[in-house]
Amino acid sequence: MSDSGTASQPRILTRRRFLVGLGAAALGGTGLYGYAYGPGRHHVVVVEHDVYIPDLPAAFNGFTIAQMSDFHFGPVAEAPIVDHAVDIVNAIQPSLTVLTGDFITADHHNNQNNLDAAARAAIALSRINGPRFASLGNHDTIDLQGVIKALVSRKIPVLRNARVALESKGERMWLAGVADICLDLPDPLKTLPEYTLNEPVILLGHAPDYVDDIVKVTKVHNRRCDLMLCGHTHGGQVNLPLVTRGMLPDWGKKYVQGPFQRESTLLYVNRGLGTIHLPIRFNAPPEITIFHLHA
């Protein structure tokens, strides 16, 4: 979550910080700021969804995917929340864990801070047991290669306009990852395979509103995308009247949290684990999502 431009960034950030401050003041006025800073920010919720794919290969029936997103390592100490989330995921023992971007909070003035944050994020997430893959978010593009290097060094492969085959018992489905639309160069034609029966495609992204472009690509170019997993919005982070809508970032204003069926593609928007601007959450608890795949 944050702003997608650079020239207009100071104005937008100031407005968004004002709105977060307005939300904080409103919470303070009702005595709820302590909740937003404490339990509202630290109580990680596990959300489970059944996903039905008619031609899912039998070998993947019951396959489970854990999604975490928007870690935002940086000036705010998010490590305890992420450590707790990793413990939860390891206890669940999913078949696969996916990490959908914004590993850091971008520092536009000191790149060493970005590298340090990326290293801390990679170390924390390297404790995830089992296969894990990542896509990148808009904050990560502040030092794209630095973030990728940190993750890969901890055996967390990054899918950026790329895909890998997941194979079991002679059957397969695809896990793909597209570059973020906000500040990177997404290439969905390179990322998504041509439509093939019995070979479902799970796409990792970051900014959820990009799903509309993905759906167009699948229709016009005969590509396949059954499930697209995103973050970016933090679920609004501070859900209060007059505050939430103004806080939503570019490419995250239409699809804010939860599932959305877009023709043949199911989009899911995870609320993420970290925060931006102020370390508070209200009516938008940090989230781990577990997807159970069924034929």
N, C-alpha and C positions, 0 to 999 in steps of 0.2 A: 504494500500500500504506500502510496505517495503520489507525486505528481509526475506526469509523463514528459513535460517540456523542460526546457532549460531557460530560455529567455524570459518566460513568464513565471518561472519558479518562485522568485522571492515574493511576488504579490500573492500567488496561490498559497504558498506556505504560511504567509502571515495571516491570511484569511482563515486557513484551516487551523492554525494554532489559536487564533481568536475563538473559533468555534469550539475547539477542545477546551479552551479556558472557560468559555461560556458554560459548557457542560459541567466542567469541574466546579464552577461557582454554583450552578444549580444543584449539583449533588451536595456541595458543602452546605447550601442553604437548607437542605432537607436532612442533613446529618448522614448522608449516604456516601460521602467521599471515601471514608474509611473502608466501606464495603467495596467500592469500585477499585481501590488500591490494593486491598487484601483479597478476600474470597472471590470477588468479581474477576480479578486478574489471575489468581492462582488456582482456582478450582477447575481442573481440566475435566471436560465432559467427553465421554465416549459415545459417539452416535453410530448406530449400526443401520445398514441399508441392504436389502436384498435387491440384486440387479439381475434381471432376466434377459438372457440373450438366446433367442430361439435355436440358433445353430451352434451354440457353444459346444466344443468338443467334449466328449464324455470324460476325458482325462482331466478337464478343468472344472467339472461340475463340483461345486463346493469350495473352489479356490477362493482364498480370502486375501484382500488387499487392505493394508493400513495406510492411511494418508495423514501426513502432517505438513504444515505449511507456515510461512511467515514467522520465522524464528527471531529475526531482527536483533542479532547480536550486535552490540555497539555500546553506546553510552549508558544504556539501561541494563541492569543485571538480569538478563533473561535465563541464565544458565540453570538456576534451580527449577524453573518451570519446565524447561526442555529436558533436564535430567529426569524429572518426575514422569514426563510424557514417554520418554524412552523406556523407563521401567514398566509403565503400563503396557506399551506395545510388546515388549519382550515377554510379559506375562501372558498376553493373548496369543502369541506365537502365530502371526499371520503367515501366509505363504509368501508374501511379498510386501515390502514397505516402500512407499513412494513419498518424495519430499518435493513440494511444488513451489519452491522459490522464496526469495527474500531471506536469504541466510544472514544477511547483515543489514544494518541501517547505514545508508551511504553517508560518508563524511566527505563533503566537497572541498574541504580545506586541507586535510591531512590524510594522504593515501595510506600511510603506515597504519593508521587506525583501522582502515578497511581491511588490510591484510591481517592484522591482529584479530579482528572480529571474525574473519573468515576461518582463520586457524582454530579459534575457540569453538566456532560452530561445527567445524569438521570433526574435532576431537569429541565433542559431546555426542554427535550423531553417529560416530563410528562405533558406539556401543550397541547400536541396533543389531540384533541377531538376524541371521538369514539374509537373503538377497535384498538389496536396496538400490534404488535409482533416484536421480534428481533431475528436475528441470530448474531453470533460473528465473528470477524475478527482476523487476525494474531496478531495485536497489543494487542488485548484484552486478549490473552493467557498469557501475562506477569503476570497477576493475574486474572486467569479465574474466580475463585469463588468471588473475590472482585468485578469484573465488573458485574457478574450475580446478586450478592446481591444488588448492587446499583440500577440496573434496576428493579429488582423484587420489591424492597422496594417502588418504584414509580409506581407500577402497570403496568410495561412493561414486559410481559412474554417473556422468552427466550426459543427458540426452538433449542436445541442442540441434534441432533440425535433423534428428536421427532416430533410428528405431532398432530394436533388438527382438529376436524371436524368442518366445518362451515355449519350450518344448517339453512334452511329457508323453510317454508311451506312444511315440510315433505321431503325435498330434501337436498342433501349435496354435498359439495366438500371438499377437504383436503388442509390444509396449513401445510407444513412440513418445518423443518429447519435442515440442516446438519452441523456438526462440520467442522471447516475450515481445509482444507488439508495442509496448510503451516506448522502449529505448533501444531495442535490438532489431534484427532483421529476420522475421519469421519466414519460413519457406515450407508451407504446408504440402506443396506438391512433392518436394523431396522427402518430407517427413512421413506422410501417410502412404501406405501401400495401396495398390489398386484393389478394388473390391474383389474378394475371393470368398466363396461360400465356405463355411466352417473354419474361417480364420479371423476371429474377432480382433478388433483393434482398441486398445486402451491408450488414450492420449493424455500426456502430462503437459499442462500449460501453466499459466500464472494469472493473467488478466481474463476474467470470465466473459466479458462482453465480446471478446474475439471469437466466441463460439459461433456467432452469426456468420462470420467469414468462413469458418471451418465447414459449416453446413453447406454453404454455397460451393465450396471446393469439392465436397463429396458428391454433390449433385451434378456439377458441370464436368468434372474430370474423373468421375467413376472411382472415387476414393472411398475408403471405409473408415468410420469412426463411431464406435458403439458407445463409448464412455469417455468423457473429457473431464479431467480433474484439475481444478484451479483453486486459487486462494485470493490474495491481493486486497480484498475489501475489509478484512478483519470482522466481517459481519456487521460493519458499522462502528464497531468498537465502543462508542458511547451512544446508545440508542435512547435518545430523548427528542421530544418535539422541537423542531427548529434547529436541531444540531446535526442529526444523523445525515440527512440528505446533503448538507453542505460539506461534510467530511469525506464523502465517498470520492475515491480517486477516478481519474480518467480511465476508461475501459473497465470500470467497476461500478457503474451507476445503475445499470439495468438488472443485473443478476447479482444480488447482494449476499445471499447465503442459502444453502440447501440445494435440493434437486430441481432441475428444470428440464422438461422434455422438449427438445428442439428437433422436430421431425425424427429422423432415425438416430439422432445422437442424444444421449442423456448427459447433461451437464451437472456437475456437482461443485458447489462453491464452499470450501472449508473456511471456517472463521479464523484459523491460524492459532498460534501460540503466543506470539509477541505483541508488542504495542508500538505505536508511533506518536511522537510529540509529547505525550504525557503517559506515565505508566499506570493507566487506569482502563478498566473495562466495565461497562454497565449494560445489562441485558444482551450481552454478546460474549458468553464465556469461551475461553480457549477450548479448542476442539481437536480430538482425534476421531477420524472417521474410519469405520471398518465396513468394507463392501464384501458381501457374500455373493459369488457368481453362481447362477443357476441356468440350466437349459430351459 
